[in-house]
Amino acid sequence: MLDFAGEQLEIQHQKFDDLSLTWNTIDPFRPVSDSYFDLAWRDDAVAELARLQSRTVTAVDLLEYRGGDMANGMVAVGIGFGDDYVVIQNNLDENGLAFGSPQREYHAHPIH
């Protein structure tokens, strides 16, 4: 979940090719309960993301992976912050984060 001045973008990858993008459906003030893990919402869990707080979004891309492996066709979300760029990608049943330019196997589809 990414917060842009009170507007939440919620990104969820699962399986090999499922991507869900939603806005403002998760209540981060509601406790998260799980019988196996002690979970909590945090705004500083990933230092690279925390340093992008208050930065202006300059680009949003859907990134289509065109590699020669089983991830071929997978779609990631790329968000530009001027010279910084974050890729939210499918790491099977969870999101993965990559910082910097996307891998060369990605083909960008800019969202205007």
N, C-alpha and C positions, 0 to 999 in steps of 0.2 A: 504494500500500500504506500503510495506516494501522496503527500499533501501539498497542494499548490494553493496557498492562501485560502484555506478552508474548503477547497474542492479536492476530494480524494479520488485518485485514479487507483483502481484495484486491479492488479495483474496476477493471473493465476495460470500456470502451465501444469498440465498433468498428462500422463501417458506419453505417447510419442508425438502426437500432433494436436492436442487440445489446448487452445488458448482462449481465455476468458478475459475480457476487458469490461469493467463496470465502473460506475461513478457513484460514490456516496451511499453504498449499501451496507458497509461495515461500520459498526459503532465502536470506535477505539476506546471509549470510556467504559464500555461494558467488560467485565472481567472475562478472561479466556479460561475455560476449564478443560482439563484433560487429566485422565486418571494416571497417565504415565509420565507426564512432563510438567514442570513448573513454568507456565507460559505467562508472558506479559508483553503489552505493547510498549515499544521503546522508540524514541526519536533519535537515538545515537548508537544504534546497534552496529552500523557499518560506517566506519570513519570516513570512507571515500564519499558516501552519500551525505553524511552529516556536513561535510565541508561545502556541499553544493546548496545548502539551505540559503535562502534569500537570493539565489541566482535566478536570472531570467532564462526561461526556456526559449531557445532559438531555432530548434528543429525537432520534429517528431517523425520517425520513420517506422514502417513495418519492414523488417529485415527477413528476406526469404533465404534460407540456407540452401546453397546449391553445391553441396559437397558430394563426393562419391561414396558415401557411407549411409548407414541406416537413418541418419538425421536429415537426409535429403528431403527438402520440402518443408521442414520445420520453420515456423515463423517466430521471430523474436521482436521485441519492441526496442527501438533506439531513441534516446532522448539527448539532444544536444543542449549544452549550456555554454555557448560561445566556443571557446577552445577545448572545453571538456565534453566528454560523451560517455553515456552509460548505456549498456546493452542489458536488457532483462531477457534472459534466454531460458529455454527448456533444459533443465537438468533432470529429466525424467519426472518423478512425482514431486518436483519442487522447482522454484525459480532459482536461476543462477545469475550472478551479476558479473559483468566484465566492464572494465573501464578503459577508455582510450578508443581508438578507431576500431570498428568492427573487423572481424576476420575477413580475409579476402574472399572467402567462400560465400559471404552474404551479398545479396543483391538488394539495394535499398529501394523502397517504394515510399517516397515522401508523402506525408499527410499535410495538406495545406489548409 
